[in-house]
Each structure stands twice: as structure tokens, then as C-alpha cells.
Amino acid sequence: MQDRPSLHDQAIEKRGCRTMDFTKRPMSGYIQIDETGLKTKKEFDYWIGLALDYNSIAKASKKRKKK
């Protein structure tokens, strides 16, 4: 798998994809895909495959202590 910045740059070139910015600050490394980027099975499979590939290298979040 490619490094995160170059993968992000490649992803946002695809139809219907943009950098996530729901906080009004762009979040590099995170993307949003709208319905125009999911029109075909091939496109859908691409995004699902990308997410599953990334899951294998993603860091686990810290466990919270139960109160």
C-alpha cells in the first residue's frame, strides 16, 4: 500500500471524492465520497477495497477505562 499522503492525493482526483472537512478544516488523509463516486459496482468495490486495505495497517484507538 502507498503512503497516506500520496494515496489521499490520488483518491481526491476520482469522481465524487473530496477531502473531509465537516469541521470547516480540511482533514488530510480523510475523504468523503458522494453518490456520484459510487455509481457503478466497480467504483463501489474500489472504495471498499481501499478501506479494507487501510484497516490492516491502521492504528487501534486507545481503550477507554470503564467507569
TIMI-2910 file (N, C-alpha, C, CB; in pm, 1 decimal, decimal comma, always signed):
<rs>
+----------+----------+----------+----------+----------+----------+----------+----------+----------+----------+----------+----------+------+
!      n_x !      n_y !      n_z !     ca_x !     ca_y !     ca_z !      c_x !      c_y !      c_z !     cb_x !     cb_y !     cb_z ! resn !
+----------+----------+----------+----------+----------+----------+----------+----------+----------+----------+----------+----------+------+
!    +84,1 !   -118,5 !     +0,0 !     +0,0 !     +0,0 !     +0,0 !    +88,1 !   +124,2 !     +0,0 !    -95,4 !     +0,1 !   +121,7 !  Met !
!    +41,8 !   +227,9 !    -64,9 !   +117,2 !   +353,0 !    -73,5 !   +109,5 !   +428,5 !    +58,8 !    +63,9 !   +441,0 !   -188,6 !  Gln !
!   +195,7 !   +527,9 !    +72,7 !   +187,8 !   +608,6 !   +193,1 !    +60,9 !   +693,0 !   +189,1 !   +313,0 !   +697,9 !   +207,9 !  Asp !
!    +18,7 !   +733,4 !   +303,9 !   -109,7 !   +800,9 !   +319,2 !   -123,8 !   +930,5 !   +239,0 !   -132,0 !   +830,6 !   +462,7 !  Arg !
!    -24,1 !  +1022,6 !   +240,3 !    -41,7 !  +1147,1 !   +164,1 !    -58,5 !  +1124,2 !    +13,9 !    +76,6 !  +1238,2 !   +187,3 !  Pro !
!    +22,8 !  +1038,0 !    -46,7 !     +9,5 !  +1017,5 !   -190,5 !   -119,8 !   +944,5 !   -223,0 !   +129,2 !   +939,6 !   -244,9 !  Ser !
!   -162,5 !   +854,7 !   -136,8 !   -289,3 !   +784,5 !   -157,4 !   -405,4 !   +883,5 !   -148,8 !   -306,9 !   +670,7 !    -53,0 !  Leu !
!   -397,1 !   +975,2 !    -54,4 !   -500,4 !  +1078,5 !    -39,9 !   -507,7 !  +1163,5 !   -167,6 !   -471,1 !  +1168,6 !    +84,1 !  His !
!   -391,8 !  +1206,3 !   -216,0 !   -388,2 !  +1289,7 !   -336,9 !   -447,4 !  +1215,9 !   -456,9 !   -243,9 !  +1332,7 !   -367,8 !  Asp !
!   -419,9 !  +1086,7 !   -468,3 !   -477,0 !  +1008,1 !   -578,0 !   -628,1 !   +994,8 !   -562,2 !   -412,0 !   +868,7 !   -584,1 !  Gln !
!   -671,8 !   +970,7 !   -440,7 !   -814,6 !   +947,6 !   -416,3 !   -898,5 !  +1070,8 !   -451,2 !   -837,4 !   +908,9 !   -269,7 !  Ala !
!   -852,2 !  +1188,6 !   -412,2 !   -935,4 !  +1307,7 !   -435,5 !   -941,9 !  +1347,2 !   -582,7 !   -882,3 !  +1424,4 !   -354,5 !  Ile !
!   -863,7 !  +1282,2 !   -666,8 !   -874,2 !  +1304,9 !   -810,9 !   -991,1 !  +1228,0 !   -871,5 !   -744,5 !  +1264,9 !   -880,1 !  Glu !
!  -1044,9 !  +1131,6 !   -798,9 !  -1154,0 !  +1048,8 !   -851,3 !  -1287,0 !  +1121,9 !   -839,0 !  -1160,4 !   +913,8 !   -777,0 !  Lys !
!  -1377,0 !  +1085,5 !   -926,8 !  -1510,6 !  +1147,5 !   -930,2 !  -1583,4 !  +1126,5 !   -796,9 !  -1595,0 !  +1088,9 !  -1046,8 !  Arg !
!  -1642,0 !  +1232,8 !   -746,0 !  -1724,1 !  +1225,9 !   -625,5 !  -1647,0 !  +1223,3 !   -494,8 !  -1809,1 !  +1106,7 !   -632,0 !  Gly !
!  -1516,3 !  +1239,7 !   -500,1 !  -1433,5 !  +1230,6 !   -380,1 !  -1377,0 !  +1367,5 !   -346,1 !  -1319,5 !  +1128,2 !   -399,3 !  Cys !
!  -1372,9 !  +1398,1 !   -216,6 !  -1311,5 !  +1522,7 !   -171,4 !  -1254,2 !  +1502,7 !    -31,8 !  -1414,1 !  +1639,1 !   -172,5 !  Arg !
!  -1169,7 !  +1594,4 !     +9,0 !  -1111,0 !  +1590,3 !   +142,0 !  -1220,1 !  +1618,6 !   +244,6 !   -994,4 !  +1692,2 !   +155,0 !  Thr !
!  -1224,0 !  +1538,7 !   +349,6 !  -1324,6 !  +1557,5 !   +454,7 !  -1300,7 !  +1691,6 !   +521,8 !  -1320,0 !  +1441,7 !   +559,2 !  Met !
!  -1408,4 !  +1766,8 !   +543,3 !  -1395,0 !  +1898,5 !   +606,5 !  -1519,3 !  +1935,7 !   +685,1 !  -1366,7 !  +2005,2 !   +501,5 !  Asp !
!  -1580,8 !  +1839,5 !   +751,0 !  -1704,2 !  +1868,9 !   +822,3 !  -1683,7 !  +1963,1 !   +940,4 !  -1766,4 !  +1741,2 !   +870,3 !  Phe !
!  -1559,7 !  +1983,8 !   +983,0 !  -1530,3 !  +2077,8 !  +1090,6 !  -1488,0 !  +2213,9 !  +1035,4 !  -1420,9 !  +2021,6 !  +1181,5 !  Thr !
!  -1501,9 !  +2231,5 !   +905,2 !  -1460,5 !  +2352,3 !   +833,0 !  -1308,7 !  +2364,6 !   +824,3 !  -1518,2 !  +2476,1 !   +900,5 !  Lys !
!  -1238,8 !  +2256,7 !   +860,9 !  -1093,6 !  +2249,8 !   +843,8 !  -1064,6 !  +2121,7 !   +766,9 !  -1017,1 !  +2252,9 !   +982,8 !  Arg !
!   -997,9 !  +2130,5 !   +652,8 !   -966,9 !  +2009,6 !   +576,4 !   -888,1 !  +1909,2 !   +661,0 !   -887,6 !  +2045,6 !   +449,9 !  Pro !
!   -925,3 !  +1783,3 !   +651,9 !   -860,8 !  +1677,4 !   +729,1 !   -784,9 !  +1587,7 !   +632,2 !   -965,3 !  +1595,3 !   +812,3 !  Met !
!   -660,0 !  +1621,5 !   +605,2 !   -580,7 !  +1544,0 !   +510,9 !   -570,6 !  +1399,0 !   +556,8 !   -440,6 !  +1605,1 !   +495,0 !  Ser !
!   -588,8 !  +1307,7 !   +463,1 !   -587,4 !  +1165,2 !   +495,2 !   -726,5 !  +1108,3 !   +512,9 !   -507,4 !  +1141,2 !   +619,6 !  Gly !
!   -826,7 !  +1196,3 !   +521,5 !   -964,9 !  +1152,6 !   +534,2 !  -1043,0 !  +1205,0 !   +413,8 !  -1028,1 !  +1202,0 !   +668,5 !  Tyr !
!  -1129,4 !  +1120,6 !   +360,2 !  -1204,9 !  +1159,6 !   +241,2 !  -1353,4 !  +1132,0 !   +258,0 !  -1152,3 !  +1086,3 !   +118,7 !  Ile !
!  -1430,9 !  +1198,2 !   +174,3 !  -1574,1 !  +1173,2 !   +163,5 !  -1602,8 !  +1141,3 !    +18,2 !  -1659,2 !  +1295,7 !   +213,4 !  Gln !
!  -1690,0 !  +1045,3 !     -4,3 !  -1731,3 !  +1009,7 !   -140,1 !  -1881,6 !  +1029,3 !   -148,3 !  -1690,8 !   +862,1 !   -177,0 !  Ile !
!  -1925,5 !  +1110,3 !   -243,4 !  -2069,5 !  +1129,4 !   -259,5 !  -2124,2 !  +1027,4 !   -360,0 !  -2101,0 !  +1274,7 !   -306,1 !  Asp !
!  -2252,5 !  +1035,5 !   -385,1 !  -2318,3 !   +935,4 !   -470,1 !  -2264,1 !   +932,1 !   -613,0 !  -2466,6 !   +962,0 !   -473,9 !  Glu !
!  -2205,8 !  +1042,6 !   -660,6 !  -2152,3 !  +1041,4 !   -797,0 !  -2027,0 !   +954,6 !   -808,1 !  -2120,7 !  +1183,8 !   -842,4 !  Thr !
!  -1961,9 !   +927,0 !   -697,8 !  -1843,8 !   +842,0 !   -697,7 !  -1874,1 !   +696,2 !   -671,8 !  -1747,5 !   +890,5 !   -596,3 !  Gly !
!  -2002,6 !   +664,8 !   -659,5 !  -2044,8 !   +528,5 !   -628,5 !  -2149,9 !   +477,1 !   -726,9 !  -2099,3 !   +522,2 !   -486,9 !  Leu !
!  -2145,4 !   +525,7 !   -848,0 !  -2249,7 !   +490,1 !   -944,3 !  -2239,0 !   +348,1 !   -998,9 !  -2246,3 !   +585,9 !  -1058,0 !  Lys !
!  -2117,2 !   +293,4 !  -1002,2 !  -2100,7 !   +159,5 !  -1058,3 !  -2048,5 !    +64,1 !   -951,2 !  -2004,7 !   +162,5 !  -1179,6 !  Thr !
!  -2066,1 !    -63,9 !   -975,1 !  -2013,6 !   -165,3 !   -883,5 !  -1861,4 !   -155,6 !   -876,1 !  -2056,5 !   -307,1 !   -928,3 !  Lys !
!  -1797,8 !   -126,7 !   -988,8 !  -1651,7 !   -115,0 !   -992,5 !  -1604,8 !     -1,5 !   -900,3 !  -1602,9 !    -90,2 !  -1137,8 !  Lys !
!  -1673,0 !   +112,9 !   -903,8 !  -1637,0 !   +224,9 !   -817,5 !  -1659,6 !   +189,1 !   -670,2 !  -1718,4 !   +350,1 !   -855,3 !  Glu !
!  -1774,0 !   +129,9 !   -643,1 !  -1805,7 !    +89,1 !   -506,2 !  -1700,4 !     -8,8 !   -455,0 !  -1946,7 !    +25,3 !   -499,2 !  Phe !
!  -1667,0 !   -108,5 !   -534,6 !  -1567,3 !   -208,1 !   -495,2 !  -1430,2 !   -144,6 !   -472,7 !  -1557,1 !   -317,2 !   -601,5 !  Asp !
!  -1396,0 !    -44,0 !   -552,4 !  -1268,5 !    +25,7 !   -535,3 !  -1261,0 !    +87,8 !   -395,9 !  -1250,5 !   +134,6 !   -644,0 !  Tyr !
!  -1364,6 !   +162,7 !   -356,8 !  -1363,2 !   +231,3 !   -228,1 !  -1366,0 !   +133,6 !   -111,6 !  -1480,7 !   +326,1 !   -218,2 !  Trp !
!  -1444,6 !    +28,6 !   -122,1 !  -1448,7 !    -71,7 !    -15,2 !  -1312,4 !   -139,9 !     -3,0 !  -1560,0 !   -177,0 !    -42,3 !  Ile !
!  -1252,4 !   -174,7 !   -115,5 !  -1120,6 !   -237,4 !   -113,9 !  -1015,4 !   -147,3 !    -52,4 !  -1079,3 !   -275,5 !   -253,9 !  Gly !
!  -1020,1 !    -19,5 !    -84,8 !   -925,2 !    +76,9 !    -29,4 !   -940,0 !    +84,5 !   +123,4 !   -946,5 !   +216,7 !    -93,0 !  Leu !
!  -1063,0 !    +89,2 !   +170,4 !  -1087,4 !    +94,7 !   +315,1 !  -1039,4 !    -32,4 !   +383,9 !  -1236,5 !   +116,3 !   +343,6 !  Ala !
!  -1068,4 !   -146,8 !   +326,1 !  -1026,5 !   -272,5 !   +387,4 !   -874,7 !   -286,7 !   +387,9 !  -1089,5 !   -390,3 !   +314,2 !  Leu !
!   -809,1 !   -242,1 !   +280,8 !   -662,6 !   -245,0 !   +277,4 !   -604,7 !   -156,5 !   +387,2 !   -610,6 !   -199,7 !   +139,5 !  Asp !
!   -663,7 !    -41,5 !   +405,6 !   -612,1 !    +51,0 !   +506,6 !   -635,4 !     -2,5 !   +648,5 !   -678,2 !   +188,9 !   +490,7 !  Tyr !
!   -746,2 !    -72,4 !   +669,5 !   -774,5 !   -125,5 !   +802,9 !   -663,3 !   -214,7 !   +854,9 !   -904,1 !   -202,4 !   +801,3 !  Asn !
!   -595,6 !   -284,7 !   +765,7 !   -491,0 !   -376,6 !   +810,3 !   -367,2 !   -303,7 !   +863,9 !   -450,9 !   -467,8 !   +695,9 !  Ser !
!   -349,4 !   -176,4 !   +831,1 !   -233,3 !   -101,9 !   +879,9 !   -270,5 !    +11,1 !   +976,0 !   -156,9 !    -45,0 !   +762,9 !  Ile !
!   -399,0 !    +34,8 !   +995,0 !   -444,0 !   +143,9 !  +1082,4 !   -411,0 !   +113,0 !  +1228,2 !   -595,8 !   +167,6 !  +1066,1 !  Ala !
!   -380,1 !   +216,6 !  +1301,7 !   -352,1 !   +201,2 !  +1443,9 !   -483,9 !   +188,7 !  +1520,1 !   -268,4 !   +321,0 !  +1497,2 !  Lys !
!   -486,4 !   +100,4 !  +1617,3 !   -605,2 !    +84,3 !  +1700,5 !   -618,0 !   +203,2 !  +1794,1 !   -599,3 !    -47,7 !  +1780,6 !  Ala !
!   -740,0 !   +243,0 !  +1822,4 !   -759,9 !   +352,3 !  +1917,8 !   -733,9 !   +301,1 !  +2058,5 !   -903,2 !   +411,4 !  +1906,7 !  Ser !
!   -703,4 !   +393,8 !  +2147,4 !   -677,4 !   +356,4 !  +2286,1 !   -808,5 !   +314,6 !  +2352,0 !   -611,1 !   +473,7 !  +2364,1 !  Lys !
!   -799,7 !   +210,7 !  +2432,5 !   -918,0 !   +163,6 !  +2505,0 !   -947,2 !   +258,8 !  +2619,7 !   -897,7 !    +18,6 !  +2557,8 !  Lys !
!  -1073,6 !   +291,4 !  +2637,7 !  -1113,8 !   +377,7 !  +2748,3 !  -1138,4 !   +293,7 !  +2871,9 !  -1239,8 !   +459,0 !  +2712,3 !  Arg !
!  -1105,3 !   +350,4 !  +2985,1 !  -1132,7 !   +282,0 !  +3109,9 !  -1280,8 !   +291,0 !  +3140,4 !  -1049,5 !   +341,1 !  +3224,7 !  Lys !
!  -1336,3 !   +181,0 !  +3186,9 !  -1478,2 !   +181,8 !  +3224,8 !  -1493,3 !   +251,1 !  +3358,8 !  -1536,0 !    +37,3 !  +3231,1 !  Lys !
!  -1598,9 !   +326,9 !  +3372,1 !  -1623,8 !   +399,9 !  +3497,0 !  -1708,2 !   +318,4 !  +3590,1 !  -1691,3 !   +533,5 !  +3469,9 !  Lys !
+----------+----------+----------+----------+----------+----------+----------+----------+----------+----------+----------+----------+------+
</rs>
